[in-house]
Amino acid sequence: MAAVNVRPLGDRVLVQPLEEQEMKKGGIIIPDTAKEKPQEGKVVALGTGKIDDNGKKVDFTVKKGDKVLISKYGGTEIKIEDQNYLIMREDDILGIIG
């Protein structure tokens, strides 16, 4: 994957969804239209950070390269150079895998 030329703002995170298996056990092929949005992704870029009520910068919990669990319908889908990405707030990330 080439470097992505998008820098999220604020507490937003750029996540590349990880594709689910296209063929399930038993050899049944699931068409793209029937697949649900991916629930796992890889953090590609971080925004500038969140500012709390006291004006202090809050560090991100996730870091670039983390494999994360994301909300099924969280984030905004974007396409960059034929690759799908999601821009979401860090709060939309459910957890870090591994």
C-alpha positions in Angstrom: 0.0 0.0 0.0 1.3 3.4 -0.9 1.3 6.3 1.5 -2.1 7.9 1.8 -2.2 11.7 1.1 -5.0 12.4 3.5 -4.5 13.8 7.0 -7.6 13.6 9.3 -8.4 16.7 11.5 -9.1 16.9 15.2 -9.8 13.5 16.9 -10.5 11.7 13.6 -8.7 8.6 12.5 -8.3 7.2 9.0 -8.9 3.4 8.9 -8.4 1.0 6.1 -11.1 -1.7 6.4 -9.8 -5.3 6.3 -11.7 -7.4 3.8 -13.7 -10.3 5.1 -13.3 -13.7 3.6 -15.2 -13.7 0.3 -16.0 -17.4 0.5 -17.4 -19.0 3.6 -17.2 -22.6 4.7 -19.1 -24.8 2.4 -18.0 -23.0 -0.7 -20.9 -20.4 -0.7 -19.8 -17.2 -2.4 -21.3 -14.0 -0.9 -21.8 -11.2 -3.4 -20.6 -7.7 -2.5 -24.2 -6.4 -2.2 -24.9 -8.9 0.6 -21.8 -8.3 2.6 -22.0 -6.2 5.7 -19.4 -3.4 6.3 -16.1 -4.7 7.7 -15.7 -4.8 11.4 -11.9 -4.8 11.5 -9.5 -2.3 10.1 -6.0 -0.9 10.2 -5.2 2.6 11.5 -3.5 4.5 8.6 -3.4 8.1 9.9 -4.3 10.1 13.0 -5.6 13.6 13.2 -4.2 16.5 15.3 -5.9 15.3 18.5 -8.8 16.2 20.7 -8.8 19.2 23.1 -10.6 18.7 26.4 -12.7 21.2 28.3 -9.7 22.6 30.0 -7.9 23.3 26.7 -5.4 20.4 27.1 -4.6 18.1 24.3 -5.7 14.5 24.8 -3.4 11.8 23.3 -4.9 9.2 21.0 -5.3 5.7 22.5 -4.7 4.1 19.1 -1.6 4.5 17.0 -0.7 4.2 13.3 -0.6 0.5 12.3 -3.0 -0.7 15.0 -5.5 -3.4 14.0 -8.8 -2.2 15.4 -12.4 -3.3 15.9 -14.8 -0.7 14.4 -18.5 -0.1 14.6 -20.4 -1.8 11.7 -21.9 1.5 10.6 -19.3 3.9 12.0 -17.3 6.5 10.1 -17.6 8.0 6.7 -16.6 6.0 3.6 -14.1 7.5 1.2 -12.2 6.1 -1.8 -8.6 7.1 -2.5 -6.8 5.6 -5.5 -9.2 2.7 -5.8 -8.8 1.9 -2.0 -11.6 2.2 0.5 -11.1 3.9 3.8 -13.2 5.2 6.7 -12.7 8.5 8.5 -14.1 8.3 12.0 -13.7 9.7 15.4 -11.6 7.8 17.8 -14.7 7.2 19.9 -16.2 5.1 17.1 -13.3 2.6 17.5 -14.5 -0.2 19.7 -11.1 -1.7 20.6 -7.6 -2.6 19.6 -7.0 -6.2 18.4 -3.9 -8.0 19.6 
